[in-house]
Amino acid sequence: MLPQSIEWISERKILKLLDQRKLPGEVAFSLCKNSEDIAQAIENMTVRGAPAIGVAAAYGTVLAALEGRQAFFAAVERLSATRPTAVHLFWTLEKMKKCAAETPDSEIYAALEKKAAELLNEDIEINRAIGKYGADLLPDNAEVITHCNAGAIATCGYGTALGVLRAAREQGKRIKIYADETRPRLQGARLTAWELLEDGFDVTLITDSMAAFLMSQRKIDAVLVGADRVARNGDTANKIGTYSLAVAAKHHKVPFYAAVPFSTIDTDCEDGSRIPIEERSIEEVVKINGKLAAPEGVKVWNPAFDVTPAELIDGIITEKGVVRVPCDLKNLWRKQNEN
């Protein structure tokens, strides 16, 4: 049974986070007692995955509100600076700011706590809806490649891309999954392979460089990934390595899907060139398990994400249905909000 990725302990005013840095060797938890604890947990990737980051940040503002409205706004600013690429973080913080603006000082903590709980529960419901729409795209006995980790532990439960696989199995379909290891932080090897094994899936781990050859050797029915931000034209930012996987999928005529909450669509971002890409420490590349795997002093470029052009994407699976791209997602967003 998978552990909860995020748990709010109301009576103790503590956010309990699954420490994803220690998986798969150890299931451990981090107890966050203030907003700075949560900001650091996001930055050091104790908690990761766009939906999980967003809800963790929401609880960061709840804890800050214990010290008053000024502390709340300081926490919003601090949490906004933790990870620049995932738009869900900023969407969630805007929800919390709106809630605070509509609430008197004497009630702000209770109102924000209620709003954060709503966002947590809503995330699970959204993931299940994404799963249902996505599962309909997969045949029985499907063979699927996934990249990074877009599962229950990257969300508040169930998962986006991996939620599609869960929903397909709930429909009675048999699914075989190939999980890219996802260098340099190995989220596919450490997290996805572990999560799927824990849930009893048929999963095979491959290195990132094996995916294209696998497509040439096996009948792969789909590539299924999550995403951290989708631009207005459908360009999609996801974990580094996704772009090359999409290129290989297009060459081999394998459908490529991104599974995301609708809130991941950034209608203010014209295209992928406008998406801010986080760059991380050189240590992630030159060291494996704390040991040097490259010559000391070598130059390193370590973008955490890349952008897959819309023309390489067959569909974006959301809780509102499957969006075919390229298209103007801003108009679609407007229509959905009017309904």
C-alpha positions as CSV (number, residue, x, y, z in Angstrom):
1,M,0.0,0.0,0.0
2,L,1.4,3.4,-1.0
3,P,2.0,5.9,1.8
4,Q,0.2,9.3,1.7
5,S,2.4,12.0,0.0
6,I,0.8,14.8,1.9
7,E,-1.1,14.7,5.3
8,W,-2.2,17.8,7.3
9,I,-2.3,17.1,11.0
10,S,-4.7,19.8,12.1
11,E,-4.5,19.4,15.9
12,R,-0.7,19.7,15.8
13,K,-0.6,22.3,13.0
14,I,2.0,20.2,11.1
15,L,2.3,19.2,7.5
16,K,3.6,15.6,7.1
17,L,5.4,15.0,3.8
18,L,6.6,11.8,2.3
19,D,10.4,12.3,1.9
20,Q,10.8,11.4,-1.7
21,R,14.6,11.8,-1.6
22,K,14.9,8.6,0.5
23,L,12.8,6.3,-1.8
24,P,13.0,3.5,-2.6
25,G,15.3,2.4,0.2
26,E,13.4,4.0,3.0
27,V,9.8,5.2,3.6
28,A,10.3,8.3,5.7
29,F,8.4,11.5,6.5
30,S,9.3,15.1,7.0
31,L,7.3,17.1,9.6
32,C,7.0,20.8,8.5
33,K,6.1,23.2,11.4
34,N,6.2,26.5,9.5
35,S,6.2,27.9,6.0
36,E,10.0,28.0,5.8
37,D,10.1,24.3,6.4
38,I,7.8,23.8,3.5
39,A,9.7,26.1,1.2
40,Q,12.9,24.2,1.9
41,A,11.1,20.9,1.4
42,I,10.0,22.1,-2.1
43,E,13.4,23.4,-3.0
44,N,15.3,20.2,-1.8
45,M,12.7,18.0,-3.4
46,T,11.5,16.3,-0.3
47,V,8.2,17.0,-2.0
48,R,8.0,17.1,-5.8
49,G,5.4,16.9,-8.6
50,A,3.5,20.0,-9.6
51,P,0.2,19.2,-7.8
52,A,2.0,18.0,-4.6
53,I,4.1,21.2,-4.6
54,G,1.1,23.4,-5.0
55,V,-0.8,21.8,-2.1
56,A,2.2,21.8,0.1
57,A,2.7,25.5,-0.6
58,A,-1.0,26.1,0.2
59,Y,-0.4,24.6,3.7
60,G,2.7,26.8,4.0
61,T,0.5,29.9,3.8
62,V,-1.8,28.3,6.4
63,L,1.0,28.0,8.8
64,A,2.2,31.5,8.1
65,A,-1.3,32.9,8.8
66,L,-0.9,31.8,12.4
67,E,1.4,34.8,12.7
68,G,-1.0,37.2,10.9
69,R,-1.7,38.6,7.5
70,Q,1.7,40.2,7.0
71,A,3.4,36.8,7.6
72,F,1.0,35.3,5.2
73,F,2.0,37.6,2.3
74,A,5.7,37.1,3.1
75,A,5.2,33.3,2.9
76,V,3.4,33.7,-0.5
77,E,6.5,35.6,-1.8
78,R,8.9,33.0,-0.4
79,L,7.0,30.0,-1.6
80,S,6.6,31.6,-5.1
81,A,10.4,31.6,-5.4
82,T,11.0,27.9,-4.7
83,R,10.4,26.3,-8.2
84,P,9.9,28.5,-11.3
85,T,8.6,26.1,-13.9
86,A,5.5,24.4,-12.4
87,V,2.6,26.8,-12.9
88,H,0.4,24.8,-10.5
89,L,2.4,26.3,-7.6
90,F,1.4,29.9,-8.6
91,W,-2.2,28.9,-9.4
92,T,-2.5,27.5,-5.9
93,L,-1.0,30.5,-4.2
94,E,-3.4,32.8,-6.1
95,K,-6.3,30.7,-4.7
96,M,-4.9,31.2,-1.2
97,K,-4.4,35.0,-1.8
98,K,-8.0,35.3,-3.0
99,C,-9.2,33.4,0.1
100,A,-7.2,35.7,2.4
101,A,-8.5,38.8,0.7
102,E,-12.1,37.8,1.3
103,T,-11.6,36.9,4.9
104,P,-11.3,39.1,8.1
105,D,-8.1,38.9,10.1
106,S,-9.8,37.0,13.0
107,E,-10.9,34.2,10.6
108,I,-8.0,34.0,8.2
109,Y,-6.3,30.9,9.6
110,A,-9.5,28.8,9.7
111,A,-10.5,30.0,6.2
112,L,-7.1,29.2,4.7
113,E,-7.0,25.8,6.4
114,K,-10.3,25.0,4.9
115,K,-9.3,26.2,1.4
116,A,-6.1,24.1,1.5
117,A,-8.1,21.0,2.5
118,E,-10.4,21.7,-0.5
119,L,-7.5,21.9,-2.8
120,L,-6.0,18.6,-1.6
121,N,-9.3,16.7,-2.0
122,E,-10.0,18.4,-5.3
123,D,-6.6,17.2,-6.6
124,I,-7.5,13.6,-6.0
125,E,-10.9,14.0,-7.8
126,I,-9.2,15.8,-10.7
127,N,-6.6,13.0,-11.0
128,R,-9.4,10.4,-11.1
129,A,-11.2,12.3,-13.9
130,I,-7.9,12.5,-15.8
131,G,-7.5,8.8,-15.4
132,K,-10.9,8.0,-16.8
133,Y,-10.4,10.1,-19.9
134,G,-6.9,8.8,-20.4
135,A,-7.8,5.1,-19.9
136,D,-10.2,5.3,-22.8
137,L,-7.3,6.0,-25.1
138,L,-5.5,2.7,-24.2
139,P,-6.3,-0.7,-25.6
140,D,-6.3,-3.9,-23.6
141,N,-2.8,-5.4,-23.3
142,A,-1.3,-1.9,-23.9
143,E,2.4,-1.4,-23.7
144,V,3.2,2.1,-22.5
145,I,6.4,4.2,-21.8
146,T,6.4,6.8,-19.1
147,H,9.0,9.3,-18.0
148,C,9.8,10.8,-14.6
149,N,7.1,10.4,-12.0
150,A,3.5,11.6,-12.4
151,G,2.0,9.3,-9.9
152,A,0.2,9.2,-6.5
153,I,3.3,10.4,-4.7
154,A,3.7,13.4,-7.1
155,T,0.1,14.5,-6.3
156,C,-2.2,14.3,-3.4
157,G,-3.1,10.7,-4.4
158,Y,-3.9,8.6,-7.5
159,G,-1.7,10.5,-10.0
160,T,-2.0,12.1,-13.4
161,A,0.0,10.0,-15.9
162,L,0.1,7.0,-13.6
163,G,-3.5,7.7,-12.7
164,V,-4.4,6.9,-16.3
165,L,-2.7,3.5,-15.9
166,R,-4.6,2.9,-12.6
167,A,-7.9,3.8,-14.3
168,A,-7.1,1.5,-17.2
169,R,-6.5,-1.4,-14.8
170,E,-9.8,-0.5,-13.0
171,Q,-11.5,-0.9,-16.4
172,G,-10.1,-4.4,-16.5
173,K,-7.4,-3.7,-19.0
174,R,-3.9,-5.3,-18.8
175,I,-1.1,-2.8,-19.0
176,K,2.7,-3.3,-19.4
177,I,4.7,-0.3,-18.5
178,Y,8.3,0.7,-19.3
179,A,9.6,3.4,-16.9
180,D,12.4,5.6,-18.1
181,E,15.0,6.0,-15.3
182,T,14.9,9.8,-15.8
183,R,18.4,11.1,-15.3
184,P,19.9,12.9,-13.5
185,R,17.7,12.5,-10.4
186,L,16.4,9.1,-11.4
187,Q,12.7,9.8,-10.5
188,G,11.7,7.0,-12.9
189,A,14.0,4.5,-11.3
190,R,13.6,5.5,-7.7
191,L,10.0,6.6,-7.6
192,T,7.9,5.4,-10.6
193,A,9.3,1.9,-10.6
194,W,8.8,1.7,-6.9
195,E,5.3,3.1,-6.9
196,L,4.2,0.8,-9.7
197,L,5.7,-2.3,-8.1
198,E,4.0,-1.4,-4.8
199,D,0.7,-1.2,-6.7
200,G,1.2,-4.6,-8.5
201,F,1.8,-3.3,-12.0
202,D,3.9,-5.1,-14.7
203,V,6.7,-2.6,-14.9
204,T,10.1,-2.8,-16.6
205,L,12.8,-0.2,-15.9
206,I,14.9,1.2,-18.9
207,T,17.5,3.9,-19.2
208,D,16.4,7.0,-21.0
209,S,18.6,6.2,-24.0
210,M,16.9,2.9,-24.5
211,A,13.4,4.3,-25.3
212,A,13.8,4.9,-29.0
213,F,15.3,1.5,-29.6
214,L,12.5,-0.1,-27.6
215,M,9.9,1.6,-29.9
216,S,11.6,0.0,-32.9
217,Q,11.5,-3.4,-31.3
218,R,8.1,-3.6,-29.6
219,K,4.6,-2.4,-30.4
220,I,4.4,0.5,-28.0
221,D,0.8,1.8,-27.8
222,A,1.5,5.2,-26.1
223,V,4.0,7.4,-24.4
224,L,2.3,8.9,-21.3
225,V,3.9,11.7,-19.2
226,G,2.8,14.5,-16.9
227,A,3.7,18.1,-17.3
228,D,4.6,21.2,-15.2
229,R,3.3,23.9,-17.5
230,V,1.4,24.0,-20.8
231,A,1.7,27.1,-22.9
232,R,-1.3,28.7,-24.7
233,N,-0.3,27.0,-28.0
234,G,0.1,23.5,-26.4
235,D,3.9,23.5,-26.0
236,T,4.5,21.5,-22.9
237,A,7.2,21.7,-20.2
238,N,8.1,18.4,-18.4
239,K,11.1,16.7,-16.9
240,I,14.3,16.9,-19.0
241,G,14.3,14.1,-21.5
242,T,10.6,14.3,-22.4
243,Y,11.3,16.3,-25.6
244,S,13.7,13.6,-27.0
245,L,11.1,10.9,-26.1
246,A,8.4,12.8,-28.0
247,V,10.7,13.0,-31.1
248,A,11.3,9.3,-31.0
249,A,7.6,8.7,-30.5
250,K,6.7,10.8,-33.6
251,H,9.3,8.9,-35.7
252,H,7.9,5.6,-34.7
253,K,4.2,6.7,-34.9
254,V,3.6,6.1,-31.2
255,P,0.9,8.4,-29.7
256,F,2.3,10.8,-27.2
257,Y,0.1,12.1,-24.4
258,A,0.6,14.5,-21.5
259,A,-1.8,14.1,-18.5
260,V,-2.3,17.3,-16.5
261,P,-4.9,19.2,-14.4
262,F,-6.5,21.9,-16.5
263,S,-4.9,24.5,-14.2
264,T,-1.5,23.5,-15.7
265,I,-2.4,25.4,-18.8
266,D,-0.9,28.8,-18.6
267,T,-3.0,31.0,-20.9
268,D,-0.7,34.0,-20.3
269,C,2.2,32.1,-21.8
270,E,2.2,32.4,-25.6
271,D,4.4,29.4,-26.4
272,G,7.1,27.2,-24.9
273,S,9.9,29.8,-25.4
274,R,8.3,31.8,-22.7
275,I,8.3,29.0,-20.1
276,P,11.0,29.6,-17.4
277,I,13.2,26.6,-17.1
278,E,14.8,25.8,-13.7
279,E,18.5,25.0,-13.7
280,R,19.7,22.9,-10.8
281,S,23.0,22.0,-9.1
282,I,25.9,20.5,-11.1
283,E,26.1,17.9,-8.3
284,E,23.0,16.2,-9.6
285,V,24.9,15.4,-12.9
286,V,28.5,14.7,-11.8
287,K,27.6,12.6,-8.7
288,I,25.6,9.3,-8.4
289,N,24.8,8.3,-4.8
290,G,27.2,11.0,-3.6
291,K,30.2,9.6,-5.6
292,L,31.8,11.4,-8.5
293,A,30.8,9.9,-11.8
294,A,32.5,12.6,-13.9
295,P,35.9,14.3,-13.8
296,E,36.1,17.0,-11.2
297,G,36.0,20.5,-12.7
298,V,34.1,19.5,-15.8
299,K,31.5,22.1,-17.0
300,V,27.9,21.0,-16.5
301,W,24.5,22.3,-17.9
302,N,21.6,20.9,-15.8
303,P,18.2,22.2,-16.9
304,A,15.5,20.4,-14.9
305,F,12.9,20.6,-17.6
306,D,12.6,20.8,-21.4
307,V,9.8,21.9,-23.7
308,T,8.0,19.5,-26.1
309,P,6.6,21.4,-29.1
310,A,2.8,21.0,-29.5
311,E,3.1,19.4,-32.9
312,L,4.8,16.4,-31.2
313,I,1.8,15.9,-28.8
314,D,-1.2,13.9,-29.8
315,G,-3.3,15.0,-26.9
316,I,-3.4,16.7,-23.5
317,I,-5.5,14.6,-21.1
318,T,-7.2,16.8,-18.5
319,E,-10.1,16.4,-16.1
320,K,-12.3,18.1,-18.7
321,G,-11.4,15.8,-21.5
322,V,-8.7,15.2,-24.1
323,V,-7.5,18.3,-25.8
324,R,-6.0,17.9,-29.2
325,V,-3.1,20.3,-30.0
326,P,-1.9,22.5,-31.5
327,C,-4.8,24.8,-30.7
328,D,-5.5,28.0,-28.9
329,L,-5.9,26.8,-25.4
330,K,-6.9,30.3,-24.1
331,N,-10.2,30.1,-26.0
332,L,-10.7,26.6,-24.6
333,W,-9.9,27.8,-21.1
334,R,-12.5,30.6,-21.5
335,K,-15.2,28.2,-22.7
336,Q,-14.5,25.8,-19.9
337,N,-14.8,28.5,-17.3
338,E,-18.0,29.7,-18.7
339,N,-19.6,26.3,-18.4
